[in-house]
Amino acid sequence: MRTRSLVSAAVSAALGAALLAAPTLAYADGGPGQDPAATATTNPTTDPTPATPTSTPSDTPSDTPLPSDTPVGEPSDTPTSADPTPSDPASGDPTPDPSSHAPADGTGAPVFGNVGSDPSDAGFLTVAVSSDSAVTEVSADLTELHGAAPATVAVTGFTLVSGTPQDGVWRSPRMSQLPSYGSYDVTVSAQDSDGDNTTSAHATTVDVEPKPVFADRSISPAVLDVEHTHVTLSGRISLFDPITGDTSPLAGHALSVVAEYSYSAVTAADGSYAIDVAPKLNGENATSVPVYLSFWIANPDGTNTYVLVDSKTLPVVVSPSRIRLDHSSVQIKFGAKASSSGVVEYLYDGTWRAAQGVALDMGYYATATSGAGGRFTLTDPYIPYDDTTFTVETSSDSYLADPYLTASHAQFKVDVINKTSICFCSSWIDEYSDLHIQGSMTASNGKVPPNRKLYLQQSADGKTGWKSLGWFTTKSDGTFNLDGYVAVPKGYWRLYSAGSSDYQPGYSNSVHFNRTATRISGFNAGPEPVRKGHTVTTTGTLQRLSGTKWVAFGKQRVYILFQAKGKKSWTQLGSVKADSHGHFTARFTAKQDGTWVGVYLASGSYVDAESYHDYVDVR
């Protein structure tokens, strides 16, 4: 459909209506007498982008923004005439008063005023003409503007519809003989009663094309809010055929809805439509949503015309929201994850209501969506290393946030009971049955627990029967390095911390040693007293620990040491090999008072043994 000047269309409609003296009948809702869709600039593409509007539709609120491709005028559902024709603005120039073109001296041929389509029905042609005598005949030739072999159609039978025969407006019969829709070049002729003739070539150009007619148009609700997030558009669309004068449903035609985003729909067989869309405000603080319903009509010349069916701007109301957590603080052991649960609500009509489907975040990595009753549970996937505070909030992601709710948040504290870590880093048992331990104690928060007391525990199998042998305190930095005698040098050892309200009990790694305890039992040096130069006999039994019993440790060498009275050093006097029963006997010459002792020096996985110290008086 061709674009006509906004000013030209408005003046044509106003003056054309004034010149039509005979009243017309009003159409019923949805009939051909309704205003068809006004035309907009045609676009030769099959899927064109609508042009920028030049005016606001007459039945659209002045504060309603129009889409970038709104047509010149918006159609109306309001009946305007009784004649079964749509109230489409007339093609051609506005119709002036024919008397303004009458010959001044009362003589001369007919003079044409406005020539164009009937303002109420493009299927009729109107011609304003005046002359010095009564006009007796008006005719027109319409020639197609497009096509390889444009056809010319003669239109006769014009009748006077307003004014006088000497100065009036004439209308043709319905131009049902036109070969097709499209644009036509119009040449008009007129003859008056005294035989004068006038022909005006290219008097105007008219568009003869189907016009859309709308009924029962509706866009609801009046306001978008958290409980009204969908927009419903309904109505019925028909096409009025100016060549036949018939109106038929626009069935199976694609419609386009723009409500922040674009949606599509198709009319039903009766031309009706019922479209439900949910404008996606994309998390932005929008105050209103313009809604447009439109479609395209294909023209005979291959171009397309944009038709606006309906439009409305819907205000957006944002409701306050809040988050209520099930707890304000929680205590967890280190290694556990922090979780929170609660409900999200919104304020509506003075009442707090459960908000379902709201996206929530806790930190960067915990997300959830509220379910029935507005309930949610959030769990941070990472383990907290120390006491901290978590914030639960409605999502700030522009694609997830609910645009109809204000942002809200709530906080809860997490008390982490730290894990105590003890490293038994270096340890061994020497041949004297001294256990060497070296290592450190720290906690999961990187600090040294205030209670630095560690217990040394021993077990025969490393699984059960752990017994504490004693305790010690680490240095202020949590390190330790010390030795201690153990009665049983074979088994498993570990360190243990009792923990506290902020620190969990802790255990070190266990270590295992296979040294076997030995002993010299029944050691004796005699006789006592003994005369100088006489013999001192030393005897005893070498044994080893087997399980919980002491057994003979034969074929091992035992060294006899002597410490003279008043001296601090020891002198090795000799050695003797124990028999298979572990018994040994060694004889020495008595020279002075002193202390005698038998010693076994361990080899392999055994522990040294030292006998009872026996003092002998030499006289």
Secondary structure, 3 states (H helix, E strand, C coil): CCCCCHHHHHHHHHHHHHHCCCCCCCCCCCCCCCCCCCCCCCECCCCCCCCCCCCCCCCCCCCCCCCCCCCCCCCCCCCCCCCCCCCCCCCCCCCCCHHHHCCCCCCCCCEEEEEEEECCEEEEEEEEEECCCCEEEEEEEEEECCCCCCCEEEECCCEEEEEECCEEEEECCCCCCCCCCEEEEEEEEEEECCCCEEEEEEEEEEEECCEEEEEEEEEECCCEECCECCEEEEEEEEEECCCCCCEEECCCCEEEEECCCEEEEECCCCCEEEEEECCCCCCCCCCEEEEEEEEEEECCCCCEEEEEEEEEEEEECCECEEEEECCCEEEEECCCCCEEEEEEEEEECCEEEECCCCEEEECCCEEEECCHHHEEEEECCCCCCCCEEEEEEECCCCCCCCCCECCCEEEEEEEEEECEEEEEEEEEECCCCEEEEEEEEEECCCCCCCCCEEEEEEECCCCCCCEEEEEEECCCCCEEEEEEECCCCEEEEEEEECCCCCECCEEECCEEEECECEEEEEEEEECCCECCCCEEEEEEEEEEEECCEEEECCCCEEEEEEEECCCCCCEEEEEEECCCCCEEEEEEECCCCEEEEEEECCCCCECCEECCCEEECEC
